[in-house]
Amino acid sequence: MSMSTTAPTTPNTATQELRVGVVGLGFAGTTHLDAFTALPGARVVALAGQESERLAELADSRGVEATYADWQDLVARDDLDIVSIGVPNALHHPIAVAALESGKHVFCEKPLATTGALAAEMVAAAETADRVLEVAYNHRRRADVQFLHDYIAPTGPGRSDALGEIYHGRASWVRRSGVPGITSWFTNKAAAGGGPMIDLGSHVLDIALYLMGEPRVTTVSAVAYNHLGAAGRGGGAGGGPVSARGSHAFDVEDFSIALLRFDTGASLQLEASWASYSKAHEDIDVEVLGSVGGAQLHVDAYATDGTVTLYSDVEGAPTVSRPAVHVPAGHHQRVIEEFLATIRAGDAAGDAVGDAAGTTAGGTGGRYAGHHGEYALHRSRVIDAVYESAATGHEVQVQA
């Protein structure tokens, strides 16, 4: 087998079967593996991971031809069209850059990287190679988020037909008791980049920016705390056992909240926690406030019905409506389906699909028309600013 890492010429991917290599054997990697396997026009032919028994079991049960202990060996294959990354956050950058430089498209678990600087290098590599770099912000593909996106439908900077002038939003993902186990990479800053803000907060930040028309965050003022996780409290069914005496330090936050200002003049309150002494047990909440109406997504314990509420006035009287929107499973499969469609369009820069980027479930359109991970880079820079502000006690400007 050839081990060349020279970027090949752009293949004809409009009709051919796309060959996929998946890196990662945990929840994310397995989810990617199953989604690619379920979709027509793509075939997983290689799988990499260091847990030998798990690697063999997944390859056998999913019909994967080749397995590798090291991701480098998988990426070095010159017959792959796509590398899918479902490993700890710190590995996203080296795997993605190597895959992009060798001419492969990349599907990456969120966040793009542990820092904005590393995320920028990934985007630059995608631009240079003219390959698609997509990130698994799968929650925006929920049917209720799509309903709200179409309902709000921003018609210009900071405006909506249904809500009027959009001036504020609230976005939170909070758990009563759900800190990942101390032996997990999630609670180690070097591996994860942070705690619940980069883990959960990045998802609701993505939803809020998507619903509000992709305003650019200009400044962030934030605080972060770690009173429960470091003391060995806050585990439970949501995150497994927690111990302050594990194999590495619990050196991330367990609660963070931030105020974000936009270039439109609007603002957003962003909150993420793995544990707190509160009534919430696993609540996702995104609310958008406008001058003539409001809209709310409230997902309690991964609910699939009754999650949307609309607020308005009818003949001067406050009105609340709750449209019936059912949320089927398969968010990861939908984002990967869009990823494959983008590859087949043949233009990672976005020119071939034009405004279609803003009309698909995942497309942001407007500010981010391309498919090199640009929108995900902005989210990484916002998370960077949250952590910097919390550490310094000062408002921080977000890099443009």
Residue pairs with C-beta under 8 A, 6 or more apart in sequence:
1 77
1 79
2 78
3 76
3 77
3 78
4 76
4 78
4 102
5 75
5 76
5 78
5 98
5 101
5 102
6 102
6 103
7 101
7 102
7 103
7 129
8 78
8 103
10 130
10 346
11 81
13 81
13 343
13 344
13 346
14 344
14 346
17 41
17 42
17 43
18 41
18 42
18 43
18 81
18 82
18 340
18 343
19 42
19 43
19 45
19 79
19 80
19 81
19 82
20 36
20 42
20 43
20 44
20 45
20 46
20 80
20 81
20 82
20 83
20 84
21 44
21 45
21 46
21 47
21 48
21 74
21 75
21 77
21 80
21 82
21 83
21 84
22 29
22 32
22 33
22 36
22 44
22 46
22 47
22 48
22 64
22 83
22 84
22 86
23 29
23 47
23 48
23 49
23 71
23 74
23 75
23 83
23 84
23 85
23 86
23 87
23 91
23 95
24 30
24 32
24 48
24 49
24 84
24 85
24 86
24 87
24 109
25 47
25 49
25 50
25 51
25 54
25 55
25 58
26 86
26 87
27 86
28 86
28 87
28 109
28 136
29 49
29 84
29 86
29 87
30 58
30 86
31 86
31 332
32 84
32 85
32 86
32 107
32 109
32 136
32 332
32 336
33 44
33 47
33 58
33 62
33 64
33 84
33 86
34 62
35 330
35 332
35 333
35 336
36 42
36 43
36 44
36 82
36 84
36 336
37 43
37 44
37 62
37 63
38 333
39 333
39 336
39 337
39 340
41 340
41 344
42 82
42 340
44 62
44 64
45 64
45 65
45 66
45 79
45 80
46 64
46 65
46 66
46 67
46 68
46 74
46 77
46 80
47 55
47 58
47 59
47 62
47 64
47 66
47 67
47 68
47 74
48 55
48 67
48 68
48 69
48 70
48 71
48 73
48 74
49 55
49 58
49 69
50 69
50 70
52 69
55 67
55 69
56 67
58 64
59 65
59 67
66 74
66 77
68 74
71 87
71 91
71 95
72 98
74 80
74 83
75 83
75 95
75 98
75 99
75 102
75 104
76 102
78 102
80 104
81 104
81 105
81 343
82 104
82 105
82 106
82 107
82 343
83 95
83 96
83 99
83 104
83 105
83 106
83 107
84 106
84 107
84 108
85 91
85 92
85 95
85 96
85 99
85 106
85 107
85 108
85 109
86 109
87 95
87 109
88 185
88 191
88 192
89 111
89 113
89 114
89 185
89 191
89 192
89 193
89 198
90 114
90 185
90 190
90 191
90 192
90 193
92 108
92 109
92 111
92 112
92 113
92 114
92 118
92 122
93 113
93 114
93 118
93 119
93 121
93 122
96 106
96 108
96 122
96 125
96 133
97 121
97 122
97 125
99 106
100 106
100 122
100 125
100 126
100 128
100 129
100 131
100 133
101 125
101 128
101 129
103 129
103 131
104 131
105 131
105 132
105 133
105 339
105 343
105 348
106 122
106 126
106 131
106 132
106 133
106 134
107 134
107 136
107 336
107 339
108 122
108 133
108 134
108 135
108 136
108 373
109 135
109 136
110 135
110 136
110 137
110 202
110 203
110 206
110 376
111 119
111 135
111 193
111 198
111 202
111 376
111 379
111 380
111 383
112 118
112 119
112 122
112 123
112 135
112 373
112 376
112 377
112 379
112 380
113 119
113 121
113 122
113 193
113 380
114 192
114 193
114 194
114 198
115 193
115 380
115 384
116 377
116 380
116 381
116 383
116 384
116 399
119 373
119 376
119 377
119 380
119 381
120 377
122 133
122 373
122 377
123 133
123 372
123 373
123 374
123 377
125 133
126 132
126 133
126 348
126 372
126 373
127 349
127 370
127 372
130 348
130 349
131 348
131 372
132 339
132 342
132 343
132 348
132 371
132 372
133 348
133 371
133 372
133 373
133 376
134 335
134 338
134 339
134 342
134 362
134 371
134 373
135 373
135 376
136 332
136 335
137 202
137 203
137 206
137 335
137 362
137 376
137 379
138 331
138 332
138 334
138 335
139 145
139 203
139 204
139 206
139 207
139 284
139 331
140 146
140 149
140 206
140 207
140 210
140 361
140 362
141 331
141 334
141 335
141 338
141 361
141 362
142 299
142 327
142 331
143 325
143 326
143 327
143 328
144 297
144 299
144 307
144 308
144 325
144 327
145 207
145 210
145 211
145 286
145 297
146 361
147 308
147 323
147 325
148 211
148 288
148 295
148 297
148 308
149 210
149 211
151 162
151 295
151 310
152 160
152 162
152 163
152 166
152 211
152 212
152 213
152 288
152 295
153 160
153 161
153 162
154 160
154 166
154 212
154 213
155 161
157 213
157 215
157 264
158 165
158 166
158 167
158 212
158 213
158 215
158 262
158 264
158 265
158 266
159 165
159 166
160 166
160 213
160 290
160 293
162 290
162 292
162 293
162 295
162 310
162 312
163 288
163 289
163 290
163 291
163 292
163 293
163 294
163 295
164 290
164 291
164 292
164 293
165 290
165 291
166 212
166 213
166 264
166 266
166 288
166 289
166 290
167 265
167 266
167 267
167 289
167 290
167 291
168 266
168 267
168 268
168 269
168 289
169 208
169 211
169 212
169 266
169 267
169 268
169 269
169 286
169 287
169 288
169 289
170 268
170 269
170 271
170 285
170 286
170 287
170 289
171 201
171 204
171 205
171 207
171 208
171 268
171 269
171 270
171 271
171 285
171 286
171 287
172 204
172 269
172 270
172 271
172 272
172 283
172 284
172 285
172 286
173 196
173 200
173 201
173 203
173 204
173 271
173 272
173 273
173 283
173 284
173 285
174 271
174 272
174 273
174 276
174 278
174 280
174 283
174 285
175 196
175 200
175 238
175 239
175 273
175 274
175 275
175 276
175 280
175 281
175 282
175 283
176 236
176 238
176 275
176 276
176 278
176 279
176 280
176 281
176 282
177 234
177 235
177 236
177 237
177 238
177 239
177 275
177 281
178 234
178 235
178 236
178 237
178 238
178 239
178 274
178 275
178 282
179 187
179 228
179 229
179 234
179 235
179 238
179 239
179 242
179 254
179 274
179 275
180 186
180 187
180 239
180 240
180 274
181 187
181 235
181 239
181 240
181 241
181 242
181 246
182 232
182 241
182 242
182 243
182 244
182 245
182 246
182 247
182 248
182 250
183 246
183 247
184 240
185 191
185 192
186 192
186 195
186 199
186 252
187 195
187 229
187 246
187 248
187 250
187 251
187 252
188 248
188 249
188 251
188 252
189 251
189 252
192 198
192 199
192 252
193 383
194 252
194 253
194 383
194 387
195 224
195 226
195 229
195 252
195 253
195 254
195 256
195 274
196 253
196 254
196 255
196 256
196 272
196 273
196 274
197 224
197 253
197 256
197 258
197 270
197 272
197 383
197 386
197 387
198 383
199 272
199 274
200 272
200 273
200 274
201 256
201 270
201 271
201 272
201 383
201 386
202 379
202 380
202 383
203 284
204 270
204 272
204 284
204 285
204 286
205 268
205 270
205 379
205 382
205 383
206 379
207 286
207 297
208 268
208 270
208 286
208 288
209 215
209 217
209 375
209 378
209 379
210 364
211 286
211 288
211 295
212 262
212 266
212 268
212 288
213 264
213 366
214 364
214 365
214 366
214 367
214 368
214 375
215 262
215 263
215 264
215 266
216 262
216 263
216 367
216 378
216 398
216 400
217 260
217 261
217 262
217 263
217 268
217 378
217 381
217 382
217 385
217 398
218 261
218 262
218 263
218 397
218 398
219 260
219 261
219 385
219 395
219 396
219 397
219 398
220 258
220 259
220 260
220 261
220 382
220 385
220 386
220 388
220 389
220 395
220 396
220 398
221 258
221 259
221 389
221 394
221 395
221 396
222 256
222 257
222 258
222 259
222 385
222 386
222 387
222 389
222 390
223 256
223 257
223 258
223 390
224 253
224 255
224 256
224 386
224 387
224 390
224 391
225 253
225 254
225 255
225 256
226 250
226 252
226 253
226 254
226 255
227 254
227 255
228 234
228 254
228 255
228 274
228 275
228 276
229 242
229 250
229 252
229 254
229 274
229 275
230 244
230 250
230 254
231 244
232 242
232 243
232 244
232 245
233 242
233 275
234 242
234 254
234 274
234 275
234 276
235 241
235 242
235 275
238 274
238 281
238 282
239 274
239 275
242 250
244 250
253 390
254 273
254 274
254 275
254 276
255 272
255 273
255 274
255 275
255 276
256 271
256 272
256 273
256 386
256 390
257 269
257 270
257 271
257 272
258 269
258 270
258 271
258 386
258 389
258 390
259 267
259 268
259 269
259 270
260 267
260 268
260 269
260 270
260 382
261 267
262 268
270 386
281 301
282 300
282 301
282 302
283 298
283 299
283 300
283 301
284 297
284 298
284 299
285 296
285 297
285 298
285 299
286 296
286 297
287 294
287 295
287 296
287 297
288 294
288 295
288 296
292 312
292 313
293 310
293 311
293 312
293 313
294 310
294 311
294 312
295 308
295 309
295 310
295 311
296 308
296 309
296 310
296 311
297 307
297 308
298 307
298 309
299 307
303 327
304 326
304 327
304 328
305 324
305 325
305 326
305 327
306 322
307 325
307 327
308 322
308 323
308 325
309 320
309 321
309 322
310 320
310 321
310 322
310 323
311 318
311 319
311 320
312 319
312 321
313 319
334 361
334 362
335 361
335 362
338 360
338 361
338 362
338 363
341 360
342 348
342 353
342 371
345 352
345 353
346 352
347 353
348 370
348 371
348 372
349 370
349 371
349 372
350 357
350 369
350 370
350 371
354 369
355 365
355 369
356 363
357 363
357 364
357 365
357 368
357 369
357 370
357 371
358 364
358 365
358 366
358 369
359 365
364 375
367 375
368 374
368 375
368 378
378 398
381 398
381 399
382 398
384 398
384 399
385 396
385 397
385 398
385 399
388 396
389 395
389 396
